[in-house]
Amino acid sequence: MGNKLINKIKRNIVVGSLALAGVFSYSGQKFEPTSPENSLLYTHPISEYAKMISTNYITNVNKSTPFEKAKEQYEIYQKSELEKILNEEKKQKKEVEKRKFLESYYLSQDSLNSYIRQAYSNVKKWPNEFDKRLFRVMLRQESGYNVHAVSKTGYKGLGQIGPEVYQTFRPEKFEALKDSITGQIDEHALQKELFNPTTNLELSLEYLNYISKFCAKYDPNWSNSDLETKRKKILFAYNAGVGTARKYNFNHNNKKLPRENREYPEKIMNAYHDSNLKIKT
């Protein structure tokens, strides 16, 4: 909403309000700035109209109507129109800010795919049981593709990664985050690392690969399980933790488990098989 538009509205306001106030009449005709005299209406500020009227620059003036009435009408109308413009500008500004905010938090499908491809390229090993669609569906459940998602328990980012996973798979970087004097972790720096999409996705893949190997080692039924079952066991361990998964023999249907742990693998696999769920890979 630039100055040109505002000036144009101002010019139209002047003509319209003067006509409404009776300073000049259209005489049933559409007013057109066809003469130098009429053109002055579009170029002179309101304070100049008194001079033009007194010197007969404009001849079709209703002299019986006080000029102050026209000026008052103009000022009221001008204020109203400018308020509309400013309100519209504020509305558009809020929309832009909202869009920027969402873009900084929620990744588009194309952006997410780019990060996933990069993560798969950077990570040397990932679980054979996970294709990119399943990985994306899991991320959708974990964070809704919110880069800055934080769970109630403090897990962060796209894959909801915690400090212990970062420490396990990035030990040198984790040590570098410690204060040289106090030995305390710089929480802000760690949070920044976990919110980084590439780092978070790489850690998610590495952790999933670790879980896959953990299941193969400690689950006596692993080798006899079909692909669907293996995927559910990995998802169960990702959500509940490998210790909990092992404690319950990698069976997410155990009634002693919290509802979230029991439903998590089923939700993801149902979404994975849902043909109506359009996910680019």
TACOR-V811132 format. One record per residue. RES is the residue in one letter. SS is DSSP state (h for helix, s for strand, l for the rest). PSI is psi as a letter, one per 30 degrees, with the letter a starting at -180 (none if undefined). Layout:
# TACOR-V811132
res ss psi
RES SS PSI
RES SS PSI
This chain:
# TACOR-V811132
res ss psi
M l i
G l a
N h e
K h e
L h e
I h e
N h e
K h e
I h e
K h e
R h e
N h e
I h e
V h e
V h e
G h e
S h e
L h e
A h e
L h e
A h f
G l g
V l e
F s l
S l l
Y l f
S l h
G l f
Q l l
K l k
F l k
E l k
P l i
T l f
S l l
P h e
E h e
N h e
S h f
L h f
L h f
Y h f
T l f
H l k
P l l
I h e
S h f
E h f
Y h e
A h e
K h e
M h e
I h e
S h f
T l g
N l g
Y l e
I l k
T l f
N l h
V s k
N l j
K l f
S l f
T l k
P l k
F h e
E h e
K h e
A h e
K h e
E h e
Q h e
Y h e
E h e
I h e
Y h e
Q h e
K h e
S h e
E h e
L h e
E h e
K h e
I h e
L h e
N h e
E h e
E h e
K h e
K h e
Q h e
K h e
K h e
E h e
V h e
E h e
K h e
R h e
K h e
F h e
L h e
E h e
S h f
Y h e
Y s k
L l k
S l l
Q h e
D h e
S h e
L h e
N h e
S h e
Y h e
I h e
R h e
Q h e
A h e
Y h e
S h e
N h e
V l k
K l e
K l k
W l l
P l k
N l f
E l f
F l j
D l l
K h e
R h e
L h e
F h e
R h e
V h e
M h e
L h e
R h e
Q h e
E h e
S h f
G l g
Y l g
N s j
V l e
H l g
A l k
V s k
S l l
K l f
T l g
G l g
Y l k
K s l
G l a
L l e
G l g
Q l i
I s k
G l l
P h e
E h e
V h e
Y h e
Q h e
T h e
F h f
R l h
P h e
E h e
K h e
F h e
E h e
A h f
L l f
K s k
D l k
S l f
I l e
T l f
G l g
Q l k
I s k
D l j
E h e
H h e
A h e
L h e
Q h e
K h e
E h e
L h f
F h f
N l j
P h e
T h e
T h e
N h e
L h e
E h e
L h e
S h e
L h e
E h e
Y h e
L h e
N h e
Y h e
I h e
S h e
K h e
F h e
C h e
A h e
K h e
Y h f
D l j
P l f
N l g
W h e
S h f
N h f
S l k
D l l
L h e
E h e
T h e
K h e
R h e
K h e
K h e
I h e
L h e
F h e
A h e
Y h e
N h e
A h f
G l k
V h e
G h e
T h e
A h e
R h e
K h e
Y l g
N l h
F l g
N l j
H l f
N l g
N l k
K l f
K l f
L l l
P l l
R h e
E h e
N h e
R h e
E h f
Y h e
P h e
E h e
K h e
I h e
M h e
N h e
A h e
Y h e
H h f
D l j
S l f
N l f
L l j
K l j
I l k
K l k
T l none
